[in-house]
Amino acid sequence: METQTGGFGENTKFDDDGRLKRQGTLMTASAHIITAVIGSGVLSLAWAISQLGWIVGILALTMFSLITLYTSCLLANSYRSPDPVLGDRRNYTYMLAVQNNLGGIKYQLCGLAQYGNLVGVAIGYTITSAFSMSAIKRSNCFHSNGHEADCHESNETYMIWYGIIQIILSQIPNFHKLSVLSVIAAIMSFTYASIGLGLSIAKTAQAAAGSIQGIVQDLTNYRPFTSVS
């Protein structure tokens, strides 16, 4: 059934499911993928590889890359139901894709895992942001007053402020549709990657050392695979 909203040719503004036709291109889709995949975790990538060593580190990185590729292909094939190419239903969310393809308890488990992950990520970023802001202020205090000064900073204050900002921003209607967010996310992705690359180059320039088995020190029970977790 075609959707008509007015004059001649208006139905071309809509997809086959009646929703507004998407305007995305290969370039914009690639940009969104980059912002989704490259996050702040890239800052610890160099450290993790150094702990695992050249062999295990590269193998682990390759393994997770293949897992990401597999799950991405699986997600793309689940976009339409019941057929991945000719299906008449589009699955716009993870839960909808699981519901239409698997159904039952798996749909509920998907929702539990997804929202549990969102809560965990929110808590993690809140704590990490508070620690980072506290460390910056403490570092400035040491530079101004010397390393013997009492520069203790409370993390709880920054956590509260971070939470207040989150609550305020969450009240913006259709927040996920703000195009400026995509621009900021893309800039931050390249910023994270640039910081990680710069710190790695600086560290290598100071002492260009590495080993096959990793560089773990002072941890007698430490094993390279611990870095994976």
Backbone hydrogen bonds, N-H to C=O, Kabsch-Sander energy under -0.5 kcal/mol:
donor,donor_aa,acceptor,acceptor_aa,energy
4,Q,2,E,-0.6
10,E,7,G,-1.5
12,T,9,G,-1.2
13,K,10,E,-1.9
14,F,11,N,-1.5
15,D,19,R,-3.5
18,G,15,D,-1.8
21,K,13,K,-3.4
29,A,25,T,-2.6
30,S,26,L,-2.2
31,A,27,M,-2.1
32,H,28,T,-2.2
33,I,29,A,-2.1
34,I,30,S,-2.3
35,T,31,A,-2.2
36,A,32,H,-1.8
37,V,33,I,-2.4
38,I,34,I,-2.8
39,G,37,V,-1.0
42,V,39,G,-1.7
43,L,40,S,-1.9
44,S,41,G,-1.2
45,L,42,V,-0.8
46,A,42,V,-0.6
48,A,44,S,-2.4
49,I,45,L,-2.5
50,S,46,A,-2.1
51,Q,47,W,-1.8
52,L,48,A,-2.1
53,G,49,I,-2.2
54,W,211,S,-1.3
55,I,212,I,-0.8
56,V,212,I,-0.5
57,G,53,G,-1.9
58,I,54,W,-1.4
59,L,55,I,-2.3
60,A,56,V,-2.7
61,L,57,G,-2.3
62,T,58,I,-2.5
63,M,59,L,-2.6
64,F,60,A,-2.4
65,S,61,L,-1.6
66,L,62,T,-2.2
67,I,63,M,-2.1
68,T,64,F,-2.3
69,L,65,S,-2.2
70,Y,66,L,-2.5
71,T,67,I,-2.6
72,S,68,T,-2.0
73,C,69,L,-2.2
74,L,70,Y,-2.4
75,L,71,T,-2.3
76,A,72,S,-2.3
77,N,73,C,-2.2
78,S,74,L,-0.8
79,Y,76,A,-1.2
81,S,89,R,-2.4
87,G,83,D,-1.5
89,R,81,S,-2.1
91,N,79,Y,-3.6
92,Y,90,R,-0.8
97,A,93,T,-2.0
98,V,94,Y,-2.3
99,Q,95,M,-2.5
100,N,96,L,-2.3
101,N,97,A,-1.6
102,L,98,V,-2.9
103,G,98,V,-2.7
106,K,103,G,-1.0
107,Y,103,G,-0.6
107,Y,104,G,-0.9
108,Q,104,G,-0.9
109,L,105,I,-2.5
110,C,106,K,-2.1
111,G,107,Y,-1.8
112,L,108,Q,-2.3
113,A,109,L,-2.6
114,Q,110,C,-2.9
115,Y,111,G,-2.6
116,G,112,L,-1.9
117,N,113,A,-2.2
118,L,114,Q,-2.0
119,V,115,Y,-2.2
120,G,116,G,-2.3
121,V,117,N,-2.8
122,A,118,L,-2.3
123,I,119,V,-2.4
124,G,120,G,-2.6
125,Y,121,V,-2.8
126,T,122,A,-2.0
127,I,123,I,-2.4
128,T,124,G,-2.7
129,S,125,Y,-2.6
130,A,126,T,-2.0
131,F,127,I,-2.5
132,S,128,T,-2.4
133,M,129,S,-2.7
134,S,130,A,-2.3
135,A,131,F,-2.3
136,I,132,S,-2.2
137,K,133,M,-2.1
138,R,134,S,-2.3
139,S,135,A,-2.4
140,N,136,I,-2.2
141,C,137,K,-1.9
142,F,138,R,-2.2
143,H,139,S,-2.1
144,S,140,N,-1.8
145,N,141,C,-2.9
146,G,142,F,-2.0
149,A,146,G,-1.3
151,C,149,A,-1.1
158,Y,154,S,-0.6
159,M,155,N,-2.0
160,I,156,E,-2.3
161,W,157,T,-2.1
162,Y,158,Y,-2.5
163,G,159,M,-2.4
164,I,160,I,-2.4
165,I,161,W,-2.3
166,Q,162,Y,-2.0
167,I,163,G,-2.3
168,I,164,I,-2.3
169,L,165,I,-2.6
170,S,166,Q,-2.0
171,Q,168,I,-1.3
172,I,169,L,-1.5
175,F,172,I,-1.0
177,K,174,N,-1.8
178,L,175,F,-1.4
179,S,177,K,-0.5
181,L,178,L,-1.2
182,S,178,L,-0.6
182,S,179,S,-0.7
183,V,179,S,-1.3
184,I,180,V,-2.5
185,A,181,L,-2.8
186,A,182,S,-2.3
187,I,183,V,-2.4
188,M,184,I,-2.6
189,S,185,A,-2.1
190,F,186,A,-2.0
191,T,187,I,-2.0
192,Y,188,M,-3.0
193,A,189,S,-2.2
194,S,190,F,-2.4
195,I,191,T,-2.7
196,G,192,Y,-2.6
197,L,193,A,-2.4
198,G,194,S,-2.8
199,L,195,I,-2.7
200,S,196,G,-1.9
201,I,197,L,-2.4
202,A,198,G,-2.4
203,K,199,L,-2.5
204,T,200,S,-2.5
205,A,201,I,-2.4
206,Q,202,A,-1.4
207,A,203,K,-2.0
209,A,207,A,-2.2
215,I,50,S,-1.2
222,Y,219,L,-1.3
226,T,223,R,-2.1
227,S,224,P,-1.7
228,V,225,F,-1.1
229,S,225,F,-0.6
229,S,226,T,-0.8
